Structures are given as structure tokens and as C-alpha cells.
Amino acid sequence: MSAITPVGGTTMGGSANDIRSDFMKLFVTQLQNQDPMEPLDNGELATQLAQLSSLEQLEHMNGTFQDVLASQQRLQAMAMIGKEIEFTPEGRSDLHVGRVDSVKVFDEGIRLTVGPFEFDLEAVQAVRN
């Protein structure tokens, strides 16, 4: 999500907490500056709050899906131990074949070891039994 810069010049962030904070600031400003003779419609206020709630739920679901994907990738990599794979080592264009010796999981990603090569999971082209 890209940052939004309102007229005041302050950058509004992209995380759920930043969005919630920015929304509340705008919401309070809107209430403070409303015309007392024509206050905001209750339906409009409810719609804005519902949109914020939906956005927070989507942000939470996105985080959950990312966690599920990471778990799935770890399981996939662990299942490759002892299997023969085709892979392209980093910095090379030729395809290599070998058995997976080990799998290392880091915050940055998953790395496999085949003989003298250590490479990212994404370098795997095929898995054989």
C-alpha cells in the first residue's frame, strides 16, 4: 500500500495501525469542523466506521495468509530432504542435479544445501523421488 500525503503534508502510512490512527485523526477533525446547522449524517459515520473495520479485517487476513504460506513453504522444503532435485545455483545459469542434504529456515527465507551448493528454495526447478 502506498503512502498518502494529505494537504497538511504529513505522510499517512500503510500498516493497519497507521491507517487506524490516520483515520481517527481525520474523523476527529471532520467532527470538529462540521457545520453545527448541518451535522454529519449518522449513516455516513456508520459507513466510514464500517469501512475502517473492513480494512482492518483484510489486513488481519493478509497477515494470516502470509503465515500459512510461510508454513507451507517450510513443509515443502523439509519434504525435499533426501530427494533428488534439479536446481540452478546462485550466480549460475546451468542446471544442477543432486540430493538435498539439509534445509535452513531464516527470517529472510528458506535455503537448501545440496553438496557444496547452498541456495534459496526458489532455485529449485524440479523434485524427483
Buried (B, 14 or more C-beta within 10 A) or exposed (E): EEEEEEEEEEEBBEEBEBBBEBBEBEBEEEEEEEEEEEEEEEEEBEEBEEEBEEBBEEBEEEEEEEEEEEEEBBEBBEEBEEEBBBBBBEEEEEEBEBEBBEBEBEEEEBBBBBEEBBBEBEBBEEBEE
